[in-house]
Amino acid sequence: MLKMGSTPDKREQYRLMRDAMEKRFIRVAKGSLVGGARLGMFTATFFGIQNLLIDTRGVHDVFNIAGAGSATAAAFGLICTPLTIFSLGLYYVIRLN
């Protein structure tokens, strides 16, 4: 965090603070949008599989919910696990350099 008074020029201080706040806002907004998109995809997948099971089996019971949850978790686990391993690998490579 920038300390007030670290540069002699007040305009430079305000510009640096504004730039820092803009970067922070963009980072938070991007995280919110990406998180919302992931939640939306997860929810759409879950309810799509649940409705598919209801139509296929012809009955609406708890097994449709359990099956849809299991299938959705497995699908997203297969998708997210390589991405998580890749991002952790990048983190350690960047951190070591």
Rosetta silent file (secondary structure, phi, psi, omega in degrees, C-alpha in Angstrom):
SEQUENCE: MLKMGSTPDKREQYRLMRDAMEKRFIRVAKGSLVGGARLGMFTATFFGIQNLLIDTRGVHDVFNIAGAGSATAAAFGLICTPLTIFSLGLYYVIRLN
SCORE:     score description
SCORE:     0.000 S_00000001
   1 L     0.000  140.414 -178.933    0.000    0.000    0.000 S_00000001
   2 L   -78.051  130.653  176.988    1.250    3.459   -0.854 S_00000001
   3 L   -90.174  136.086  176.274    1.997    5.676    2.098 S_00000001
   4 L   -64.471  133.586  179.568    0.988    9.282    1.814 S_00000001
   5 L    98.032    0.544 -179.407    4.085   11.415    1.683 S_00000001
   6 L   -77.863  -17.951  172.303    6.318    8.849   -0.048 S_00000001
   7 L  -122.002  147.561 -175.765    6.581   11.179   -3.073 S_00000001
   8 L   -72.366  -22.677 -176.015    7.051   14.920   -2.764 S_00000001
   9 L   -93.069  125.941 -179.588    4.377   15.796   -5.348 S_00000001
  10 H   -66.151  -39.237  179.926    0.744   15.661   -4.171 S_00000001
  11 H   -63.144  -38.383  177.710   -0.585   15.155   -7.700 S_00000001
  12 H   -65.010  -39.432  177.298    1.719   12.183   -8.127 S_00000001
  13 H   -61.129  -47.477 -179.021    0.463   10.736   -4.831 S_00000001
  14 H   -65.526  -37.015  178.010   -3.166   11.066   -5.903 S_00000001
  15 H   -65.643  -42.225  178.783   -2.421    9.571   -9.324 S_00000001
  16 H   -64.869  -41.085  177.909   -0.673    6.594   -7.741 S_00000001
  17 H   -64.953  -42.549  178.884   -3.536    6.074   -5.278 S_00000001
  18 H   -62.607  -43.813  178.265   -6.112    6.325   -8.077 S_00000001
  19 H   -61.185  -41.892  178.850   -4.194    3.792  -10.183 S_00000001
  20 H   -64.121  -41.410  179.627   -3.989    1.400   -7.236 S_00000001
  21 H   -68.223  -37.041  177.748   -7.719    1.726   -6.549 S_00000001
  22 H   -64.405  -43.731  178.808   -8.560    1.186  -10.233 S_00000001
  23 H   -62.893  -40.725  178.960   -6.478   -1.992  -10.346 S_00000001
  24 H   -64.463  -43.302  179.156   -8.126   -3.238   -7.174 S_00000001
  25 H   -62.588  -44.023 -179.879  -11.612   -2.497   -8.524 S_00000001
  26 H   -63.526  -41.176  178.804  -10.880   -4.270  -11.808 S_00000001
  27 H   -63.121  -43.405  179.687   -9.493   -7.310   -9.957 S_00000001
  28 H   -67.925  -43.463 -179.948  -12.559   -7.539   -7.694 S_00000001
  29 H   -63.934  -41.812  178.677  -14.996   -7.005  -10.576 S_00000001
  30 H   -63.340  -42.939  177.941  -13.260   -9.632  -12.716 S_00000001
  31 H   -62.096  -38.633  179.204  -13.329  -12.126   -9.847 S_00000001
  32 H   -67.081  -42.452 -179.887  -17.029  -11.495   -9.311 S_00000001
  33 H   -66.232  -43.862  179.958  -17.861  -11.964  -12.978 S_00000001
  34 H   -65.583  -42.562  177.923  -15.812  -15.142  -13.322 S_00000001
  35 H   -62.965  -40.767  177.499  -17.268  -16.561  -10.095 S_00000001
  36 H   -65.014  -39.228  178.099  -20.803  -15.761  -11.242 S_00000001
  37 H   -65.743  -40.823  178.411  -20.205  -17.402  -14.607 S_00000001
  38 H   -64.950  -43.167  178.113  -18.846  -20.545  -12.939 S_00000001
  39 H   -63.137  -40.848  178.136  -21.798  -20.710  -10.568 S_00000001
  40 H   -63.174  -42.501  178.091  -24.192  -20.235  -13.472 S_00000001
  41 H   -64.950  -41.409  179.502  -22.578  -23.028  -15.488 S_00000001
  42 H   -62.884  -45.414 -179.168  -22.630  -25.348  -12.482 S_00000001
  43 H   -65.514  -43.867  179.625  -26.306  -24.600  -11.769 S_00000001
  44 H   -63.236  -40.564  178.665  -27.351  -24.964  -15.406 S_00000001
  45 H   -64.569  -45.143 -179.053  -25.518  -28.285  -15.675 S_00000001
  46 H   -59.791  -51.563 -176.988  -27.052  -29.588  -12.453 S_00000001
  47 H   -71.076  -29.943  174.869  -30.636  -28.720  -13.384 S_00000001
  48 H   -64.503  -45.233  178.337  -30.159  -29.889  -16.971 S_00000001
  49 H   -67.075  -38.824  178.629  -29.006  -33.314  -15.804 S_00000001
  50 H   -61.963  -45.348  178.562  -31.765  -33.422  -13.179 S_00000001
  51 H   -66.587  -35.307  176.372  -34.435  -32.687  -15.801 S_00000001
  52 H   -63.131  -42.743  178.169  -32.876  -35.246  -18.151 S_00000001
  53 H   -66.276  -37.963  177.864  -33.091  -37.877  -15.404 S_00000001
  54 H   -62.781  -44.630  179.756  -36.707  -36.922  -14.637 S_00000001
  55 H   -68.186  -38.542 -177.606  -37.653  -37.304  -18.299 S_00000001
  56 H   -70.606  -46.887 -176.546  -35.681  -40.524  -18.728 S_00000001
  57 H   -82.741  -25.212  179.240  -36.853  -42.267  -15.558 S_00000001
  58 L    79.068   12.076 -179.567  -40.361  -40.840  -15.574 S_00000001
  59 L  -140.528  146.139 -179.714  -40.368  -40.197  -11.814 S_00000001
  60 L  -109.474  101.403 -179.125  -39.417  -37.188   -9.693 S_00000001
  61 L  -142.184 -174.564 -174.793  -37.582  -38.359   -6.578 S_00000001
  62 H   -70.560  -22.436 -179.770  -34.438  -37.836   -4.557 S_00000001
  63 H   -68.280  -30.226  174.633  -32.382  -40.190   -6.727 S_00000001
  64 H   -64.246  -40.743 -179.734  -32.610  -37.727   -9.614 S_00000001
  65 H   -67.890  -43.965  179.407  -31.124  -35.037   -7.382 S_00000001
  66 H   -64.234  -42.596  179.020  -28.380  -37.349   -6.118 S_00000001
  67 H   -65.305  -42.331  179.331  -27.549  -38.521   -9.634 S_00000001
  68 H   -66.096  -40.619  178.413  -27.498  -34.993  -11.011 S_00000001
  69 H   -64.789  -42.477  179.289  -25.294  -33.802   -8.158 S_00000001
  70 H   -65.119  -44.912 -179.365  -22.877  -36.681   -8.587 S_00000001
  71 H   -66.066  -40.828  179.524  -22.649  -36.263  -12.345 S_00000001
  72 H   -66.673  -44.128  179.104  -22.206  -32.496  -12.111 S_00000001
  73 H   -63.577  -39.845  178.651  -19.545  -32.768   -9.411 S_00000001
  74 H   -65.584  -43.677 -179.373  -17.691  -35.420  -11.411 S_00000001
  75 H   -63.598  -46.968 -179.361  -17.833  -33.361  -14.604 S_00000001
  76 H   -72.658  -28.026  174.263  -16.629  -30.182  -12.936 S_00000001
  77 H   -66.518  -40.235  177.875  -14.028  -32.106  -10.964 S_00000001
  78 H   -68.566  -33.677  179.388  -12.583  -33.493  -14.192 S_00000001
  79 H   -75.697  -44.658 -170.875  -12.601  -30.025  -15.747 S_00000001
  80 H   -81.759  -26.476 -177.227  -11.280  -28.096  -12.749 S_00000001
  81 H   -62.763  -48.573  177.349   -8.606  -30.497  -11.491 S_00000001
  82 H   -63.474  -35.907  178.962   -6.204  -30.037  -14.426 S_00000001
  83 H   -66.146  -38.203  179.455   -6.784  -26.282  -14.317 S_00000001
  84 H   -67.544  -44.115  178.851   -6.040  -26.195  -10.596 S_00000001
  85 H   -62.962  -41.515  179.586   -2.860  -28.242  -11.009 S_00000001
  86 H   -63.982  -44.745 -178.717   -1.795  -26.023  -13.916 S_00000001
  87 H   -68.269  -36.609  176.097   -2.448  -22.790  -11.991 S_00000001
  88 H   -65.577  -39.439  176.931   -0.603  -24.093   -8.913 S_00000001
  89 H   -62.306  -43.190  176.608    2.342  -25.040  -11.119 S_00000001
  90 H   -62.809  -39.298 -179.715    2.386  -21.566  -12.637 S_00000001
  91 H   -60.376  -47.013 -178.622    2.194  -20.026   -9.173 S_00000001
  92 H   -70.193  -34.401  177.552    5.255  -21.914   -7.959 S_00000001
  93 H   -65.823  -44.604 -179.803    7.215  -21.228  -11.154 S_00000001
  94 H   -67.676  -39.499 -177.031    6.488  -17.515  -10.924 S_00000001
  95 H   -68.853  -34.800 -179.156    7.162  -17.421   -7.188 S_00000001
  96 H   -73.191  -25.499 -179.212   10.513  -19.187   -7.514 S_00000001
  97 L   -82.152    0.000    0.000   11.762  -16.742  -10.157 S_00000001
